[in-house]
Amino acid sequence: MTPGELRAGASLAGVYGLRMLGLFFILPVFAVHAPSLRGGGDLTLVGIAIGGYGLAQGILQIPFGMASDRWGRKPMIYAGLLIFAAGSFLGIAAGDIWTAIAARILQGAGAINSVAMALAADLTREQHRTKVMAMIGMTIGTMFAVSLVGAPFLYRHIGMGGVFALTGALALLAIAVVKYFVPDPPAVAERAKAAAGQRARALEPEQMRLNAGIFILHIVLYAMFVVVPPLLIGAGLPLSEHWKLYLPALLISFVLMVPPILYADRKNRPKPVLLAAVALLTVVEGLLAAGEPGIAMHAALMLGFFAAFNVLEAMLPALVSRAAPAHGRGLAIGVYNTTQTLGVFFGGLIGGAVAKYYGPHAVFAVCAALSLVWLAVALGMRTPPVAAVNGLASLTFSIAAGVQIDGLRDALAGVSGVREAEVLALERIARLKVVPGQWDENRVRKLVTGEV
């Protein structure tokens, strides 16, 4: 990875981390706080307050992604973080459950996930994109672990209003990180027309296969956590000590995910890694459904779950970004994030309904069945061609100091055999997707070197 790619990955991981830390700080304590609000004794309304964030995200991911294709990534990230901060500050004044619901929905309306992932794809080459997504995924997982330990402490000392205020402050800090640390992406030359022309691409079989995967993954995640905490309590682990199981499992899973991610990247073999991770997910859910594991077995199975989950969370968005065209990435990733968020909603719904009528083991059985369906769907996955990774179709050129950046992208895009062209003005780099054996190499080199 180039220094610019490392900088982009680290800074965007920081943005995700600050935003998700604010969200995670609220989740472990809101249900405990809700009875102190007017109307907070209604568990349905409490569930809406918790899930309203995800519903707003699901509705607005695609519009934010499309808007970023038209008006640029950074402006939409600024707008989304400001909306998120506004929702957080509204939460400070929430004395009733309805105000809390409004605050959570407003937080969710800052739906920047698709835009941030599209920006990460804009700033990195295809062969390193999974690494950047892994950096983001590991940061989110770390923030989740930090929240499990820190949220009860913060709630005890600064209250829910203070937690909401901290969440808003973290969102504003994320804006500063985007402005001063995240590199500027290449300009989008074709605005609405280009984005509109790519809409069908989001519905192609490979995109749909990946969208189905992230949908099932988040159904499994949220359905599981409807029943896992009570089972751990029943096994003898008090709620206040659950972090002692989750935190080591998360941290070890981060180490375990690195070798398969590197293998998938360096060998361009994402399919066997993805299939292995989905198979592991299926086995974990099947074992949870089959018996009454003690705490030690729960810890081992949660380690297996987090290892599979983290690998898949890193690989899926990278594969989506590789399959999407440059001018339609925001839309394609918006569709992806929408299916992800809908998985959150349906996961909670399915987990709660199945647990209510059939018990916790039926929840794990449903999760195992869904994972098995995903495995069957993923068997038909097409591995991206080696040419897109080893430089035969994806090429990067340094732009000479005397070459004018303005108009260069359009000039490169007009060269025979060039399918896509991106120009990073800050780093003076041009990235091209070309038809092997058919592109005009001499013309490209003259444009990037300034030769007559």
N, C-alpha and C positions, 0 to 999 in steps of 0.2 A: 504494500500500500504506500502511496505517496504521502508526504507530510500533509498535503491538503486534504487527502482522504481521511487520514487519521484525525486531523483537526475537525473535519465535518462530522465524523462518527462520534468522537468524544463530546463535542458541543451539543449535537442533537440528542445524544444519550442523556446529557445533563438537562436539556429542556424537558424531555420525557420524564426524567427522574423527579425534577422539581414539581411538575404538574401532577404526576401520579402519587407522589408522596403526600401532597395535599389531599388528594382523593382518599388514599388509604388511611390517613389519619382519622377521617370521619367514620369510615365503615365499621371498625371494631367497637365503637362506643355509641353510635347513634341509637341503636335499639335500646340500650340502657338509659340513654338520655330522654328518649321519646315520651315516656309516661309523665315527665315534668312539664310537657307542653300541653296547652289546651287542645283537646281532641286526640292527644297522643296515645290514649289507651286503646284506640281502634287499630288492631294489628294490620288490617287491610290498608289503612292510610299510611301506617309506618312502612309497609312494603312498597307502597307507591312512592313514598319519599326516597327510599333507597334505590328503587328501580327506575324512577323518573329520569335520572341522569342517563341511564342506558337507552331509554326510549328516545330522548331528545338527540342523543348521539346517533342512533340508528336513522332517524329521520333526516339529519343534516349532514352526514358524512359525504354523500354524493354531491349535494349542492356546494359544499366547501371545496371538494376536490375539483369540480368543474370550474368553480370561480378561480381557483389557483392556476388552472390551465390558461385562463383568460387574462387574469390580472397579476399573476405572479405568486410564488410560494410565500415569501416573507410577509407581504401585506396581509394575507389571509391568516397567517399564524399570529401576527400582532392582533388582528381583530378577534380571533378566537380566544386568545389569552385574556384580552380585556373583558370579553363577555364572561369568561370563566371567573375572573376576579370579581366582576360585578355580582355574580351569583353568590360567591363566597361572602362578600361584604353584606349582601342581603341576609344571609344566614345568621349574621351576628344579631340582627334584630328579631329573629324568629321566636316569638313567644307562643305561637300556636302551630299546629301541624301543617296547616295550609300554607303558611309563610315558608315553612321548611320545605314543603313540596315545591313551591315556586322557586326557592333558592336552588334546589337540586336540579330542577329542570333548566334553569338559567345557566347553571354550571355546565350541564350537558350540551347546551346550545353552542358552546365554544368547541365545535367538533373539528379539531385540528389534526387528529391522528392520520387521516389519509393525506393531508397536505404535508405533514412532517415526514411521512414515509416516502412520498413522492420527491420531496427535497433531498432526502438521503439518497434516493436512486439517481437524481440529477447530478449529485456531487461525487458519485463513486462509479468506478468501472464495474462491469457485470461480474468479473471474476472475484471481486472483493465485496460484493453487495451483501452476501450472507454474513460475512464477518461483521459488517456494520449493523445489520439487523440483530446479530447475536449480542453486540455491545449494548444495543438499546434494550433487548430482552433481558439481559443480565442486570441492567440498571433497574428496570421495572421490578424484577424479582427481588433485588436487594432492597428497594424502597418498600415493597410489601413486607419483607422481613423486619425492616426497621420500624414500620408502623405497628406490627404486632407487639413489639416490645415497648415502643414509645407512646402510642396513643393512650393507653390507660394512665400513664404517668402524666401526660399533658392534660388530659381531661380532669384529672384529680386536682391539678394545680391552676389551670387557667380556664376551665369550663368549656362548654361547647362553643360559646361565643368566641373565646380565645382560639379554639381550634379552627373555626371558620376564618377568623382574622389571619391566622398563620397561613392558611390555605391561599387566601387572596394575596398575601405578601409573596408567597412562593411563585404564584403565577406572574406577578409583576417582575420578580427577579428573573424568571424565564424569558421575559421580553428582552431584558438587558443582555442575556446570554445570546439570544438570537441575533440581536443587533450588532454586538461587538465581537462575537466569537464564531458564529456560523458563517462560512464563506457565501458570497453571492452566487446564486445559480445562473446558468446561461439564460439569456433573454429568450422569451418565447416569441418567435417571429409570426407564427400563424395562430391567431387568437381564436375567436369563436368558431370560425370555419374549420380549423384543424381539429379542435376538440369535438365538434359535432360529427366530423367525419370518422371519428374513432369509436363512436358509441357502440356499434355492433361488435367491436373487438372485445368489449367487456363481457359479452355473452358467448364467446367462442368456447369450444369444449374444454380446452386446458384451463381457461380462466374459471369456468363453472366448476371444474373438478377441484381446483384450489379453494374456491369460495365454499363449496360443500364441505371441504375438510375443516376450514376454520370455524364454520357454523357448528359442526359436530363437536369439535374440540372444546368449544366454550359451553355447549350444552352439557358436556361431560363434566367440565370444571365446576360450573355453578350448581348442577344437580348434586354432585358429590358433596359439596360443602353445605348443602342443606342437612345432610345426615352425618357427616364425619364428626363434627364437634360433639353432638350428643353421644355418639358411640365411644369417643375417647373418654368422655366423662364417665360413661357406664363401665369402661374398662379400668377406671381408677385414676385417670389423669384430670385434675381440676382445670377449669377453664383458664384460670390465671397462669397455668403452667403449659398451655398448649404450644406456646412459642418454643418451648424447649424441644419439642418434636419437629415443628415446622422449620425452625431456623437451621439446625444442622442438615436436615434433608435438602433444603434449598441450596445451602452453600456447597454441599458435596455434589449436588446435581449440576451446579455451574462448572465444576471441574470435569465431571463426566461428559458434559455436552461438547467440550472443546474438540476432542479427537474426531468424532463423527462429522462435525461441522467443517473442520479443516480437510478431512478426507473428501467430503462432498464438493468442496470448493476446488481443491488442487487436482483432483482426478475427474472433475465434472461428472460426478456420479451421485446426483441428489436422489434419484429414484430408490436405490437400495437402502439408503440411510432413512428416507422418509418411510418406506415400507417397514423397516425394522422398528422405528419409533412407534408407528401405529400398532404394530403387532405387540410391542411391549405394553402399550396402553390397554390393549384388549386383554392381555394376560392379567394385568394388575386388577382391572375391573372384574374379571372373572373370578380371581382369587378372593376379592372382597365379597363378591356375591355368594361364594361357596361356603364360607365358614364364619366363625366368631374369633377373629384374630385378637391376640393380646396386644399390649402396648408395643412390645418389641417388633412383632410382625406388622403392626400398623406403621411403625417407623420405617421398616424395610419397604413396605408397599408404597408409602408416600414418597420415599426416595425414588423408587422406580417410576412413579407417576410424574414427579417433577422433572426427572431426567428426560422422559419422553416428551413432556409438555414443553420444556425449554428448547429442545431441539426443533420441535415442530413450530413453535412460535418464532424461532429465528429463520427457519427455512421457508415457510409459506409466503411471508411478504416479499422475500428476496426473489422467489420464483414468480410471483405476480408481477413484480417490477421488471423482471427480465422479459416476461411475455408481452408486456404492454409496450406500445410505441411511445416514443419520447413525449410527443405532444398530447398523449392521452393518458399519461400515467396518473394524473390527479384523479381522473374519472375512474380508471380501473381500480386504483387502490381505494377510492371512495366506495365502490361497490363491495370490495373485499371487506373493508371496515364495517360497512353496514351489515353484512352477513355475520361478521364477528359479534357485533353488538346485539343483533337479534338472537344470536346463540346465547348470550348472557340472559336476555329476557326469558327465552323459552327454557333455558336450563333451570332457572329458578322455578318457573311454572311447572315444568315436568317433575323436577325433584320434589317439590312440595306436594303435588297431587299424588304421585306414586307412593311417596312415603306415608301420606295420610291414609290411603286406602289399602296398601299392600305391604308396607314396612320398608325399612332401610335397605335390606338385601335385594329387594325388587328394584330399587333405584340403581344399585350397582349392576344388576342383571341387564337393565335397560341400557345403561352406559356401555356395557360390554357388547350388547347387540349393535348399538349404533357404531361403535368402534370397528366392529367386524364388517358392517356395511361400508364404512369408509375404506377399510383395507381392500375390499373387493373393487370399489370405485377407483382407488389409487393404482391398482394393478395395470390399468390401461394408460397410465401416465406416460407421456413422451419426454424422454430426457433431452434437454436443450442440446443442440448440435455442438460438437467440439469447436467448430469454426467460430462460434460466438464467444469462445473463451480463450483460445490460444493465439488470437491475433489475426486469423485468416479472414474474419468478417468484422470484428470489432477492433478498431485501430485508434491509437492516441498519438497526436503530434504536438510538439512544442511550437509555438508561434514566435517567429523571430521578432526582435525588439522593434524593428522599423516598420512592421506590418500594422496597418490600421485595423482595429477590431470591428469598427462599424461596417456593417455590410458583409463581413467575412462569412458569417454563418450562411447567409443566402447564397453567396458565391460558391461555397463548398457544397451546399445542398443541390446546386445546379450542375455539378460535375457528373459526367456520365458514370453510371454504376454506383453512385452514392445514394443510399436509401434514406439515411438520417444523418444530420450534422448538428453538433452542439459545440458552442464556444464558451469557455470559461474565461471571462475577461481578466479577473483578478489573478489567476494563475497562468494566463496566456497558454491555454491548452485547448486543442480541438479534438473532439471525439467523433469518429465516423463509424457508421455501419455501411459496409460495402458488399457488393456482389463479388465473391471471389473470382478472379480471372477476367472480370468484365469492367472493373473500375479504372478510371484514367489516373494512374499513380503520378505521372509527370505533372499533370495539371494541378493535382492536390498539393504536391510539394512546392510548386511555384507559388501557389496562393499562400501557403503558411510560411514560406521563407522570403517572399517578396521578390523572387527572381523574375526577370522579364522574359 
